[in-house]
Amino acid sequence: MKKFSKVVIPTAMALSMALSTPAFADSQSKPNGPYIENEQNISLSSYMSNEQLTNTLKKLEASSKGKMKLEIAGYSNHTLDGYKTEVDKGDPLYVVKFGDADPNKKRILITTQIHGNEQIGTEAAIDIIQKLSSGGKEVSDILDKVSIWVMPRINPEGSDNQYQGTWYPTRYTHQTWLPENIQLPAGTLAPWYYNADGSERAQNNNGRVVYGIPGYDQNRDYNPNLDFRIENEDKSEVASFLNSRTTNNSNYGGFFVTAEARTVSGVFKEFNPDVYVDVHHRGFNTLSDEDNRSVPVQVAAVVADPYTDPFTGKQYEVDEDVLKLGKQVNALSSLALQRGFSHYGAVQKYPDVNLPGTALGAFALNDTAIMLIEIKGQSQTLGQKQAGMLKETVKVPLYEVFKGLADGSINEVDPEIYNAIPESTNRIEDPTTRDNE
Ligand SMILES: [Zn+2]
């Protein structure tokens, strides 16, 4: 419990606190760019569509000489009462497997694009898959000891979202809250992370667009009780939980209403990984008052407090050993970015959060060491600018973690190195409006 002694700030509050922090005028007015300028068209053309992703994965599997297995773990937008017909299936959710769920090997699971507008993790994942499938001695030394499973783009609906005939990736999944379809009373309130009008901030953060397709923030739909399913619960208990703001909020696990969260959790249970990595995008920071380098990534080994399931009373917490390994994974990643890659080195720690409904939070509370990687910028703010460099900030650390797991050197990394990673600070509210104030 020691690790949770500090005050935990919910994300929204942490953000608003950071936004209201006064007097970083210097770093605000002279951030280390580049940034997209207002009204400049954002190009996403170098990023893969769902179709391109599928084709790429199939090609890689074919050329891997059996090293890589490509499977469909499930489909997006699966209605809660199951597929009615084949056409009700959304897009496939892939799992790329190097090695099986062998308990005698180290096991690492990587997911990307749980938020559809966070592309670079997927682009990095494809490079990693390509490297692992191409073989060579270094790769075989890793794969002899480590099984690596990758789920690239676990929110294909948000990723391929269209707005006014243009590709417009969004954070949310596509799905409508229909309580009566799951035997809940009509009018039962949706989970708090439901986006009823289908809206998203506009390009360059300049206002909002309403694209009109409802959906969920998949990364609040997980639950430390990986088997929680509304259809198996007492419906009146679930309804009163949802209808109260004191319980329908981010302090509690999600409701597994999305097919995507159910699918990913199924893969997690099958694989039982030692390490789980989820790759995201976020905003902009400079490293410190003294060092105005733009922060390419933030990382975190902890995103959830000990948790008591309100339905079963079961308690969940992160074991000391698991926490230690998580810190070692994050520390090794941070070191990898410093060593020989000095322009990548401005790493920060993600702000303290307690989010048991995130994939990382729920899985950490099920005895898996975690690393959150948060790349700077979103498709709405950065487009594909700096994508090559930002991709490296995911690939370089992950490859180092694979090697550390394979030869056991990860166990020699001092967890204090993680504790010493600079805290998140000097947030740049919106670089595109930095001259407007
Ligand atoms: Zn995200």
Residues whose N, C-alpha, C, O or C-beta is under 5 A from the ligand:
A	BS01	ZN	H115 E118 H280 H281
